[in-house]
Amino acid sequence: MSTKVALLPLLLLAGACEAQPEQSPFPEPNRPVAPIVSASYSEEDTRDSVREFDTVVRLAEIREGMFVADVGAGEGYYTVRLSPLVGRRGRILAQDIIPETLNDLVRRVQRENLENVGVKLGKPHDPLLPAGSLDRILLIHMYHEVERPSEFLWHLRDGLKRDGSVIVVDADRPTERHGTPPRLLLCEFSAIGYQLVRFERLPDSESYFAKFEATEPKPEPKDIPSCQA
């Protein structure tokens, strides 16, 4: 038998092994995921008219000097409004996973001369936040687009300061309809060791505000329970 012929099955087998995706140690999500349909949630004037930003930053207790991450920043609705709020001693980190969106946001930050704003490209399952540096992490109308919530929230914890918190604003409807039912949200956060410390319905909308703190030990990925939609 030719040596080349004998080696062919082995080469094919090696190629098949290389093509296998790496298996995640995190539990598979048991919920649909909404597609990212737009970089913006709605027109900024519309959001201003219902005073969403004012309500959220008041409930989140964001103040001058804080370090805040706007994860899934999109076109920067929250980013540009947070910048003057935290002031020169504070910092805003605007993060997104779509390079084209971030390029537009960089131009906006430069155009508006927001010197306390940094822009960072993250990964779908890991926002790549600087460790132990953030007072608040905002997830505004984007959590339903997270494909692997356990893995995402597990990595997200690393960015918090000891007394930091995660703020979620989302709609109370199924994930496939661009929302997250509060009971599902609570389950997915609790599975990573977060505790719900505040929950409010936002006025004149079906959206809600939820504030979480990391109070329990961070679990090993294999020990994280799976939540049902």
Secondary structure in CASP SS format (residue, H / E / C, confidence):
PFRMAT SS
TARGET T0000
AUTHOR 0000-0000-0000
METHOD secondary structure of the structure
MODEL  1
M C 1.00
S C 1.00
T H 1.00
K H 1.00
V H 1.00
A H 1.00
L H 1.00
L H 1.00
P H 1.00
L H 1.00
L H 1.00
L H 1.00
L H 1.00
A H 1.00
G H 1.00
A H 1.00
C H 1.00
E H 1.00
A H 1.00
Q C 1.00
P C 1.00
E C 1.00
Q C 1.00
S C 1.00
P C 1.00
F C 1.00
P C 1.00
E C 1.00
P C 1.00
N E 1.00
R C 1.00
P C 1.00
V C 1.00
A C 1.00
P C 1.00
I C 1.00
V C 1.00
S C 1.00
A C 1.00
S C 1.00
Y C 1.00
S C 1.00
E C 1.00
E H 1.00
D H 1.00
T H 1.00
R H 1.00
D H 1.00
S H 1.00
V C 1.00
R C 1.00
E H 1.00
F H 1.00
D H 1.00
T H 1.00
V H 1.00
V H 1.00
R H 1.00
L H 1.00
A H 1.00
E C 1.00
I C 1.00
R C 1.00
E C 1.00
G C 1.00
M C 1.00
F E 1.00
V E 1.00
A E 1.00
D E 1.00
V E 1.00
G C 1.00
A C 1.00
G C 1.00
E C 1.00
G C 1.00
Y H 1.00
Y H 1.00
T H 1.00
V H 1.00
R H 1.00
L H 1.00
S H 1.00
P H 1.00
L H 1.00
V H 1.00
G C 1.00
R C 1.00
R C 1.00
G C 1.00
R E 1.00
I E 1.00
L E 1.00
A E 1.00
Q E 1.00
D E 1.00
I C 1.00
I C 1.00
P H 1.00
E H 1.00
T H 1.00
L H 1.00
N H 1.00
D H 1.00
L H 1.00
V H 1.00
R H 1.00
R H 1.00
V H 1.00
Q H 1.00
R H 1.00
E C 1.00
N C 1.00
L C 1.00
E C 1.00
N C 1.00
V E 1.00
G E 1.00
V E 1.00
K E 1.00
L E 1.00
G C 1.00
K E 1.00
P C 1.00
H C 1.00
D E 1.00
P C 1.00
L C 1.00
L C 1.00
P C 1.00
A C 1.00
G C 1.00
S C 1.00
L E 1.00
D E 1.00
R E 1.00
I E 1.00
L E 1.00
L E 1.00
I E 1.00
H C 1.00
M C 1.00
Y H 1.00
H H 1.00
E H 1.00
V C 1.00
E C 1.00
R C 1.00
P H 1.00
S H 1.00
E H 1.00
F H 1.00
L H 1.00
W H 1.00
H H 1.00
L H 1.00
R H 1.00
D H 1.00
G H 1.00
L E 1.00
K E 1.00
R E 1.00
D E 1.00
G E 1.00
S E 1.00
V E 1.00
I E 1.00
V E 1.00
V E 1.00
D E 1.00
A E 1.00
D C 1.00
R C 1.00
P C 1.00
T H 1.00
E H 1.00
R H 1.00
H C 1.00
G C 1.00
T C 1.00
P C 1.00
P H 1.00
R H 1.00
L H 1.00
L H 1.00
L H 1.00
C H 1.00
E H 1.00
F H 1.00
S H 1.00
A C 1.00
I C 1.00
G C 1.00
Y E 1.00
Q E 1.00
L E 1.00
V E 1.00
R E 1.00
F E 1.00
E E 1.00
R E 1.00
L C 1.00
P C 1.00
D C 1.00
S C 1.00
E C 1.00
S E 1.00
Y E 1.00
F E 1.00
A E 1.00
K E 1.00
F E 1.00
E E 1.00
A E 1.00
T C 1.00
E C 1.00
P C 1.00
K C 1.00
P C 1.00
E C 1.00
P H 1.00
K H 1.00
D H 1.00
I C 1.00
P C 1.00
S C 1.00
C C 1.00
Q E 1.00
A C 1.00
END
